[in-house]
Amino acid sequence: MHSSSSIRALRVLRLPRTPLPTSTSYIRPLGKIQPQAARTVFVQSLPAQRSFHSSPVWRRRKQETPSESDVRGPADIAELDVLGATPVPSTNIEATVPGGFLLNSGLSILGGDGALLVGGEAFAWRPWLAKADSDASDKSKRLRLYNERGQLDIPPEAFSVLGLMWPKPDLLVVGTGPTIRPLSPETRRHIGELGLRVEILDTRNAAAQFNLLATERGVGDVAAALIPVGWVEGKGAVEE
């Protein structure tokens, strides 16, 4: 049985494959994410260029038959793009904004929420609620993610969805906010106990890394936990 703090840390953007409790006000399905068609990468073909030089007449040989490489025409760089015909996952991040994220599916995670992207599912993520003090009257105490050493310190309850999944992803990409921060030993140990490897980046680079790996390896192998780029300790995600 999961504690109430683990439920409060998530607000569902769509119904996951693994049933989750939906009786609280903190979990609200917002609809299905529709798969999008494969994107076509348009590139400009570069004409083939040849260098010629003159040679003495008496040394010229009889003209040889052009080889296949000489007559096949301009090279098309699109042929070198191995991911050009690969469908882009619907949970790929189109843009990061100070107060949230815009997804490839057309959905958005705004209002200062983070993003938890797991198994092709998107969740609005509020790990600071799992870290909140019992005294909720002081709002500033509810909006803290870093410990006294400047490390990202997130309780295990905030990763409860990862504990429900099977099979689990191989890698978790963690976006630590506007700047890169180390994980606290407790947070890193808990992620390791879930059987996940972890990669730590600032949120903008973490989003780009997730997009690349999720497209290349699939959303089943790569997950992401992202703090908004506008996060300010004690204030939350501040809109610019």
Secondary structure, 3 states (H helix, E strand, C coil): CCCHHHHHCEEECCCCCCCCCCCCCCCCCCCCCCCCCCCCCCCCCECCCCCCCCCCHHHCCCCCCCCHHHHCCCECHHHHCCCCCCCCCCCCEEEEECCEEEECCCCEECCCCEEEEECCEEEEECHHHHCCCCCCCCHHHHCCCECCCCCECCCHHHHHHHHHCCCCCCEEEEECCCCCCCECHHHHHHHHHCCCEEEEECHHHHHHHHHHHHHHHCCCCEEEEECCCCEECCCEECCC
